[in-house]
């Protein structure tokens, strides 16, 4: 389990996650659905990718990564509720 989290919590997979969330947000917005709900998880994933890039670039000697815990929790707490809500909500009636 920890190897999977370590493999996914790297700069490139996190950046791909941001791009996927932004693309889904744009597609849902074009279909007049609630695509703005995916912007919050995209921002959380972007902050985690930025932190991971900074730590791997400027402080590669760091062995214990306590700084990743708040970003990982933010990613989980924004992604789990927002993604289903974006797809399950009905489009606004005009």
DODRENSE-266591 format. One record per atom (N, C-alpha, C): x, y, z; residue number from 1; atom name. Coordinates in Angstrom, 1 decimal, padded with zeros to 4 digits. Atoms other than C-alpha are relative to their C-alpha. Last residue first. Layout:
<pts>
PT | X | Y | Z | NUM | CA
...
</pts>
This chain:
<pts>
PT | 000.1 | -001.4 | 000.4 | 94 | N
PT | -033.2 | 027.6 | -016.9 | 94 | CA
PT | -001.4 | 000.4 | -000.2 | 94 | C
PT | 001.2 | -000.3 | 000.9 | 93 | N
PT | -032.8 | 024.5 | -014.9 | 93 | CA
PT | 000.0 | 001.4 | -000.3 | 93 | C
PT | 000.9 | -001.0 | -000.5 | 92 | N
PT | -029.3 | 023.8 | -013.4 | 92 | CA
PT | -001.1 | 000.3 | -001.1 | 92 | C
PT | -000.3 | -001.4 | 000.5 | 91 | N
PT | -027.8 | 020.6 | -014.5 | 91 | CA
PT | -001.0 | 001.0 | 000.4 | 91 | C
PT | 000.7 | -000.3 | 001.3 | 90 | N
PT | -028.3 | 017.7 | -012.2 | 90 | CA
PT | 000.3 | 001.3 | -000.5 | 90 | C
PT | 001.0 | -001.2 | -000.1 | 89 | N
PT | -025.7 | 016.8 | -009.7 | 89 | CA
PT | -000.7 | 000.2 | -001.3 | 89 | C
PT | 001.3 | 000.4 | -000.4 | 88 | N
PT | -024.2 | 013.3 | -009.9 | 88 | CA
PT | -001.0 | 001.1 | 000.1 | 88 | C
PT | 000.7 | 000.8 | 000.9 | 87 | N
PT | -021.1 | 014.0 | -011.9 | 87 | CA
PT | -001.4 | -000.4 | 000.3 | 87 | C
PT | -000.1 | -000.7 | 001.3 | 86 | N
PT | -019.7 | 017.0 | -010.0 | 86 | CA
PT | -000.8 | -000.9 | -001.1 | 86 | C
PT | 001.0 | -001.1 | 000.0 | 85 | N
PT | -020.9 | 015.6 | -006.7 | 85 | CA
PT | 000.0 | 000.6 | -001.4 | 85 | C
PT | 001.4 | 000.6 | 000.1 | 84 | N
PT | -019.0 | 012.3 | -007.3 | 84 | CA
PT | -001.1 | 001.1 | -000.1 | 84 | C
PT | 000.2 | 000.7 | 001.3 | 83 | N
PT | -015.8 | 014.3 | -008.0 | 83 | CA
PT | -001.3 | -000.7 | -000.1 | 83 | C
PT | 000.2 | -000.9 | 001.2 | 82 | N
PT | -016.2 | 016.8 | -005.2 | 82 | CA
PT | -000.2 | -000.8 | -001.3 | 82 | C
PT | 001.4 | -000.5 | 000.1 | 81 | N
PT | -016.7 | 014.4 | -002.2 | 81 | CA
PT | -000.2 | 000.8 | -001.3 | 81 | C
PT | 001.1 | 001.0 | -000.3 | 80 | N
PT | -013.6 | 012.2 | -002.6 | 80 | CA
PT | -001.4 | 000.5 | 000.0 | 80 | C
PT | 000.2 | 000.9 | 001.2 | 79 | N
PT | -011.3 | 014.7 | -004.3 | 79 | CA
PT | -001.2 | -000.9 | 000.3 | 79 | C
PT | 000.6 | -000.8 | 001.0 | 78 | N
PT | -011.4 | 017.5 | -001.6 | 78 | CA
PT | -000.4 | -000.9 | -001.2 | 78 | C
PT | 001.2 | -000.6 | -000.5 | 77 | N
PT | -010.8 | 015.4 | 001.5 | 77 | CA
PT | -000.7 | 000.9 | -001.0 | 77 | C
PT | 001.0 | 001.0 | -000.3 | 76 | N
PT | -008.3 | 013.2 | -000.2 | 76 | CA
PT | -001.3 | 000.6 | 000.3 | 76 | C
PT | 000.4 | 000.6 | 001.3 | 75 | N
PT | -006.2 | 016.0 | -001.8 | 75 | CA
PT | -001.2 | -001.0 | 000.3 | 75 | C
PT | 000.8 | -001.0 | 000.7 | 74 | N
PT | -006.3 | 018.0 | 001.5 | 74 | CA
PT | -000.4 | -000.6 | -001.4 | 74 | C
PT | 001.3 | 000.0 | -000.6 | 73 | N
PT | -005.1 | 014.9 | 003.4 | 73 | CA
PT | -000.9 | 001.0 | -000.7 | 73 | C
PT | 000.6 | 001.3 | 000.3 | 72 | N
PT | -002.2 | 014.4 | 000.9 | 72 | CA
PT | -001.4 | 000.0 | 000.6 | 72 | C
PT | 000.4 | -000.1 | 001.4 | 71 | N
PT | -001.3 | 018.1 | 001.2 | 71 | CA
PT | -000.7 | -001.3 | -000.4 | 71 | C
PT | 001.1 | -001.0 | 000.2 | 70 | N
PT | -001.3 | 018.0 | 005.0 | 70 | CA
PT | -000.5 | 000.0 | -001.5 | 70 | C
PT | 001.3 | 000.5 | -000.6 | 69 | N
PT | 000.7 | 014.7 | 005.0 | 69 | CA
PT | -001.1 | 001.0 | -000.1 | 69 | C
PT | 000.9 | 000.5 | 000.9 | 68 | N
PT | 003.4 | 015.8 | 002.5 | 68 | CA
PT | -001.4 | -000.4 | 000.6 | 68 | C
PT | 000.7 | -001.1 | 000.7 | 67 | N
PT | 005.2 | 018.1 | 004.9 | 67 | CA
PT | -001.0 | -000.5 | -001.0 | 67 | C
PT | 001.2 | -000.4 | -000.8 | 66 | N
PT | 006.0 | 015.2 | 007.2 | 66 | CA
PT | -000.7 | 001.1 | -000.7 | 66 | C
PT | 000.8 | -001.1 | 000.7 | 65 | N
PT | 008.5 | 013.9 | 004.6 | 65 | CA
PT | -001.3 | 000.2 | 000.7 | 65 | C
PT | 001.3 | 000.1 | -000.6 | 64 | N
PT | 011.2 | 012.0 | 006.5 | 64 | CA
PT | -000.9 | 001.2 | -000.5 | 64 | C
PT | 000.3 | 001.4 | -000.1 | 63 | N
PT | 014.3 | 011.6 | 004.3 | 63 | CA
PT | -001.4 | -000.2 | 000.6 | 63 | C
PT | 001.0 | 000.2 | -001.0 | 62 | N
PT | 015.0 | 015.1 | 003.1 | 62 | CA
PT | -000.4 | -001.5 | 000.0 | 62 | C
PT | -000.5 | 000.8 | -001.1 | 61 | N
PT | 018.2 | 015.0 | 001.1 | 61 | CA
PT | -001.0 | -000.3 | 001.1 | 61 | C
PT | 000.1 | 001.5 | 000.3 | 60 | N
PT | 016.4 | 016.1 | -002.1 | 60 | CA
PT | 000.6 | -000.9 | 001.2 | 60 | C
PT | -000.4 | 000.7 | -001.2 | 59 | N
PT | 015.8 | 019.6 | -000.6 | 59 | CA
PT | -000.1 | -001.5 | -000.2 | 59 | C
PT | -000.8 | -000.8 | -000.9 | 58 | N
PT | 015.7 | 022.1 | -003.5 | 58 | CA
PT | 000.4 | -000.7 | 001.3 | 58 | C
PT | -000.9 | -000.8 | 000.6 | 57 | N
PT | 014.4 | 020.0 | -006.4 | 57 | CA
PT | 001.0 | 000.7 | 001.0 | 57 | C
PT | -000.9 | 000.8 | 000.8 | 56 | N
PT | 012.6 | 017.1 | -004.8 | 56 | CA
PT | 001.1 | 000.8 | -000.7 | 56 | C
PT | -000.8 | 000.8 | -000.9 | 55 | N
PT | 011.1 | 019.3 | -002.1 | 55 | CA
PT | 001.0 | -000.9 | -000.8 | 55 | C
PT | -000.9 | -000.8 | -000.8 | 54 | N
PT | 010.0 | 022.0 | -004.5 | 54 | CA
PT | 000.9 | -000.9 | 000.9 | 54 | C
PT | -001.1 | -000.5 | 000.9 | 53 | N
PT | 008.6 | 019.5 | -007.0 | 53 | CA
PT | 001.0 | 000.8 | 000.8 | 53 | C
PT | -000.9 | 001.2 | 000.4 | 52 | N
PT | 006.7 | 017.7 | -004.3 | 52 | CA
PT | 001.1 | 000.5 | -000.9 | 52 | C
PT | -000.8 | 000.4 | -001.2 | 51 | N
PT | 005.3 | 021.0 | -002.9 | 51 | CA
PT | 001.0 | -001.1 | -000.3 | 51 | C
PT | -001.0 | -001.0 | -000.2 | 50 | N
PT | 004.2 | 022.1 | -006.4 | 50 | CA
PT | 000.9 | -000.2 | 001.2 | 50 | C
PT | -001.0 | 000.1 | 001.1 | 49 | N
PT | 002.6 | 018.8 | -007.1 | 49 | CA
PT | 001.1 | 001.1 | 000.2 | 49 | C
PT | -000.8 | 001.2 | -000.4 | 48 | N
PT | 000.7 | 018.9 | -003.7 | 48 | CA
PT | 001.1 | -000.2 | -001.0 | 48 | C
PT | -000.9 | -000.4 | -001.2 | 47 | N
PT | -000.4 | 022.5 | -004.4 | 47 | CA
PT | 000.9 | -001.2 | 000.4 | 47 | C
PT | -001.1 | -000.9 | 000.5 | 46 | N
PT | -001.6 | 021.4 | -007.9 | 46 | CA
PT | 000.9 | 000.4 | 001.2 | 46 | C
PT | -001.0 | 000.9 | 000.7 | 45 | N
PT | -003.5 | 018.4 | -006.5 | 45 | CA
PT | 001.1 | 000.9 | -000.5 | 45 | C
PT | -000.7 | 000.8 | -001.0 | 44 | N
PT | -005.3 | 020.7 | -004.0 | 44 | CA
PT | 001.1 | -000.8 | -000.6 | 44 | C
PT | -000.9 | -000.9 | -000.7 | 43 | N
PT | -006.1 | 023.2 | -006.8 | 43 | CA
PT | 000.8 | -000.7 | 001.1 | 43 | C
PT | -001.1 | -000.3 | 000.9 | 42 | N
PT | -007.5 | 020.4 | -009.0 | 42 | CA
PT | 001.0 | 001.0 | 000.7 | 42 | C
PT | -001.0 | 001.0 | 000.0 | 41 | N
PT | -009.5 | 019.2 | -006.1 | 41 | CA
PT | 001.2 | 000.2 | -000.9 | 41 | C
PT | -000.6 | 000.2 | -001.3 | 40 | N
PT | -011.1 | 022.6 | -005.8 | 40 | CA
PT | 000.9 | -001.2 | 000.2 | 40 | C
PT | -001.1 | -000.9 | -000.1 | 39 | N
PT | -011.6 | 023.1 | -009.5 | 39 | CA
PT | 000.7 | 000.0 | 001.4 | 39 | C
PT | -001.3 | 000.7 | 000.2 | 38 | N
PT | -013.6 | 019.9 | -009.8 | 38 | CA
PT | 001.2 | 001.0 | 000.1 | 38 | C
PT | -000.2 | 000.8 | -001.2 | 37 | N
PT | -016.8 | 021.5 | -008.3 | 37 | CA
PT | 001.4 | -000.7 | -000.1 | 37 | C
PT | -000.8 | -000.8 | -000.9 | 36 | N
PT | -016.6 | 024.2 | -011.1 | 36 | CA
PT | 000.3 | -000.8 | 001.3 | 36 | C
PT | -001.4 | 000.2 | 000.2 | 35 | N
PT | -017.8 | 021.6 | -013.6 | 35 | CA
PT | 000.9 | 000.7 | 001.0 | 35 | C
PT | -000.7 | -000.6 | -001.1 | 34 | N
PT | -021.4 | 021.6 | -012.3 | 34 | CA
PT | 001.5 | -000.3 | -000.1 | 34 | C
PT | 000.1 | 000.7 | -001.3 | 33 | N
PT | -023.1 | 020.8 | -015.6 | 33 | CA
PT | 000.9 | 000.7 | 001.0 | 33 | C
PT | 000.8 | -000.7 | -001.0 | 32 | N
PT | -023.7 | 023.0 | -018.6 | 32 | CA
PT | -000.3 | -000.8 | 001.2 | 32 | C
PT | 001.3 | 000.7 | 000.1 | 31 | N
PT | -022.2 | 020.5 | -021.1 | 31 | CA
PT | -001.0 | 000.6 | 001.0 | 31 | C
PT | 000.5 | -000.1 | 001.3 | 30 | N
PT | -019.3 | 022.9 | -021.6 | 30 | CA
PT | -001.4 | -000.7 | -000.2 | 30 | C
PT | 000.5 | -001.4 | 000.2 | 29 | N
PT | -018.8 | 023.2 | -017.9 | 29 | CA
PT | -000.6 | 000.2 | -001.4 | 29 | C
PT | 001.2 | -000.2 | -000.7 | 28 | N
PT | -018.6 | 019.4 | -017.6 | 28 | CA
PT | -000.6 | 001.4 | -000.1 | 28 | C
PT | 001.0 | 000.8 | 000.7 | 27 | N
PT | -016.0 | 019.2 | -020.3 | 27 | CA
PT | -001.3 | 000.1 | 000.7 | 27 | C
PT | 000.4 | -000.8 | 001.2 | 26 | N
PT | -014.0 | 022.1 | -018.7 | 26 | CA
PT | -001.1 | -000.8 | -000.8 | 26 | C
PT | 000.8 | -001.2 | -000.4 | 25 | N
PT | -014.1 | 020.4 | -015.3 | 25 | CA
PT | -000.4 | 000.8 | -001.2 | 25 | C
PT | 001.4 | 000.4 | -000.4 | 24 | N
PT | -013.1 | 017.1 | -016.8 | 24 | CA
PT | -000.8 | 001.2 | 000.4 | 24 | C
PT | 000.7 | 000.4 | 001.2 | 23 | N
PT | -010.1 | 018.8 | -018.5 | 23 | CA
PT | -001.4 | -000.5 | 000.3 | 23 | C
PT | 000.3 | -001.3 | 000.8 | 22 | N
PT | -009.1 | 020.6 | -015.3 | 22 | CA
PT | -000.7 | -000.4 | -001.3 | 22 | C
PT | 001.1 | -000.7 | -000.7 | 21 | N
PT | -009.3 | 017.3 | -013.3 | 21 | CA
PT | -000.4 | 001.3 | -000.7 | 21 | C
PT | 001.2 | 000.7 | 000.2 | 20 | N
PT | -007.2 | 015.5 | -015.9 | 20 | CA
PT | -001.2 | 000.6 | 000.7 | 20 | C
PT | 000.4 | -000.2 | 001.4 | 19 | N
PT | -004.6 | 018.2 | -016.0 | 19 | CA
PT | -001.3 | -000.7 | -000.3 | 19 | C
PT | 000.5 | -001.4 | 000.1 | 18 | N
PT | -004.3 | 018.3 | -012.2 | 18 | CA
PT | -000.6 | 000.2 | -001.4 | 18 | C
PT | 001.3 | -000.1 | -000.7 | 17 | N
PT | -004.0 | 014.5 | -012.1 | 17 | CA
PT | -000.6 | 001.4 | -000.1 | 17 | C
PT | 001.0 | 000.6 | 000.9 | 16 | N
PT | -001.3 | 014.6 | -014.7 | 16 | CA
PT | -001.4 | 000.0 | 000.6 | 16 | C
PT | 000.2 | -001.0 | 001.1 | 15 | N
PT | 000.6 | 017.1 | -012.5 | 15 | CA
PT | -001.0 | -000.6 | -001.0 | 15 | C
PT | 000.8 | -001.0 | -000.6 | 14 | N
PT | 000.3 | 014.7 | -009.5 | 14 | CA
PT | -000.4 | 001.1 | -001.1 | 14 | C
PT | 001.4 | 000.5 | -000.2 | 13 | N
PT | 001.5 | 011.8 | -011.6 | 13 | CA
PT | -000.9 | 001.1 | 000.6 | 13 | C
PT | 000.7 | 000.3 | 001.3 | 12 | N
PT | 004.5 | 013.9 | -012.8 | 12 | CA
PT | -001.4 | -000.6 | 000.2 | 12 | C
PT | 000.4 | -001.2 | 000.7 | 11 | N
PT | 005.5 | 015.4 | -009.4 | 11 | CA
PT | -000.8 | -000.3 | -001.3 | 11 | C
PT | -001.2 | -000.6 | 000.6 | 10 | N
PT | 005.4 | 012.3 | -007.3 | 10 | CA
PT | -000.5 | 001.1 | -000.9 | 10 | C
PT | -000.3 | -001.3 | -000.6 | 9 | N
PT | 002.8 | 011.0 | -004.9 | 9 | CA
PT | 001.3 | 000.4 | -000.5 | 9 | C
PT | 000.9 | -001.0 | 000.5 | 8 | N
PT | 001.6 | 008.1 | -007.1 | 8 | CA
PT | 000.3 | 001.4 | 000.5 | 8 | C
PT | -000.1 | -000.1 | 001.5 | 7 | N
PT | 004.6 | 005.9 | -006.6 | 7 | CA
PT | -000.9 | 001.1 | -000.6 | 7 | C
PT | -001.3 | -000.6 | 000.4 | 6 | N
PT | 004.9 | 006.6 | -002.9 | 6 | CA
PT | 000.1 | 000.2 | -001.5 | 6 | C
PT | 000.1 | -001.4 | -000.3 | 5 | N
PT | 001.1 | 005.9 | -002.5 | 5 | CA
PT | 001.3 | 000.8 | -000.3 | 5 | C
PT | 001.0 | -000.6 | 001.0 | 4 | N
PT | 001.5 | 002.6 | -004.3 | 4 | CA
PT | -000.1 | 001.5 | 000.3 | 4 | C
PT | -000.7 | -000.1 | 001.3 | 3 | N
PT | 004.6 | 001.7 | -002.3 | 3 | CA
PT | -000.9 | 000.7 | -001.1 | 3 | C
PT | -000.9 | -001.1 | -000.1 | 2 | N
PT | 002.8 | 002.4 | 000.9 | 2 | CA
PT | 000.8 | 000.2 | -001.3 | 2 | C
PT | 000.8 | -001.2 | 000.0 | 1 | N
PT | 000.0 | 000.0 | 000.0 | 1 | CA
PT | 000.9 | 001.3 | 000.0 | 1 | C
</pts>
